[in-house]
Amino acid sequence: MALEFTDANFQTDVLASDKLTVVDFWAEWCGPCRAIGPVIEELSKEYAGKVNVGKLNVDHNPNVSVNFGITSIPAILFIKNGQVVDKQIGAVPKSVLEKKIQAHI
C-alpha cells in the first residue's frame, strides 16, 4: 500500500530518507489523479523495501505543496537525499514512471 505523506511527516519520511521516494501530489476531485492512483499503488508493492512510494493530498497538506511549487496535479516528484531528482506532471503510463525510478535507484 502506498504511504501517506503529510505536512507533518514529510521532513522525516521523505526528505531525511536515504531511499528514492516517489511522491504523488493529488486531490480527490482530480480525475487524472484518480486515474493514476492504481499505478502508484502497484509501484508501491513492486518496489517495496527499495523505493518509498506514497501520496500527498494537496488539499489537506498545503505547506509541502507550496514549498515544492506544485501548481498542477497530478504531480509526481522523485526525491533522493532531500533533493528533487526528477518529476512528472500529469497522468502517464506506468512504464514512464518505472523508467524514472530505474534511473535513480
N, C-alpha and C positions, 0 to 999 in steps of 0.2 A: 504494500500500500504506500502511495506517495506520502511523503512527510508534509506536515502543515507548518509553514513558516509564518511568523508574525513579526510585528514591530518589536515585540518583547524578546523573541528568541533569535532574531536574525544575526545579531553580532556573534553569539556563541555557536549557533548551529550552521551558519553559512560562512561568515567572514573569518572566523577563527578555525574553521575546519581545514585539515590538511588534504582532504579529498576534493576532487572536482565536484561541484554542486550545481545541479541544474534547477533553476527556479522559474516556474511558470507563473507569471503575473496574470491574474484572471479576475472575472466577476461573474456572478450568477446570471446577469442579464445579457451577457455577451454570447451570441450564437457561435462564432468561431472558437471561443474559449471552451464552450461545451463540446464542440466537435473534436478538439484536440485533447480533451480530458482523458479519454480512454488510452490514448497513445502515451501520455505521461504516466498513467498507471502501469502500462506494460513495461515501459522503460525502468520504472522503479523496481519492478520484480526482476527483470533481466539483469540489471546492474547492481542488485542488492549486494552490499558489502564492498563494492568497488567504487560506486558513484552515489552521492546523495542526490535523490530526485524528489522534488517537492513543489508545492503550490503556495502562492501567497495571494490572498483575496485583497484586491486593491481598495475595495470599499471599506473593509474592516481594518486595513493597515496602511493608512495614508503616508506615514513618515518614510518608510522604506521606499515606497513608490516615488515620492517626491525626491528623495536623496539620489535615486538612480535615474531620474528624468523620464519616468515611464509616462508616455502620453498616448500610446496606442496599445491596445491589448487584443489578442494575447501577445505578450512579450516574454520571450524565454531568454534568460541570461545564463551564461555558463561562467561560473565563478570559481577561481582556483587561487589559493593562498591570499584571499581577501581582494583579489583583482578580477574585474570582468575580462575574460579572455576571448569571449565570443558572444554573439546574440542573434536572435531570430525574432523578427516581428511578423505576426500573422500565423495562421494555421498552415502547416506544411506536412507533407508525408513523413512518416516515421523514419524513413531512410535518410532524410535530410538531417534530422536530429541525431541519428546514430553516427553519421559521418562526423558531425561536430564533436560528439562525445569521444569518439575514437581518436580524433586529432589531439585531444587534450588530456587523455588519461595515461 
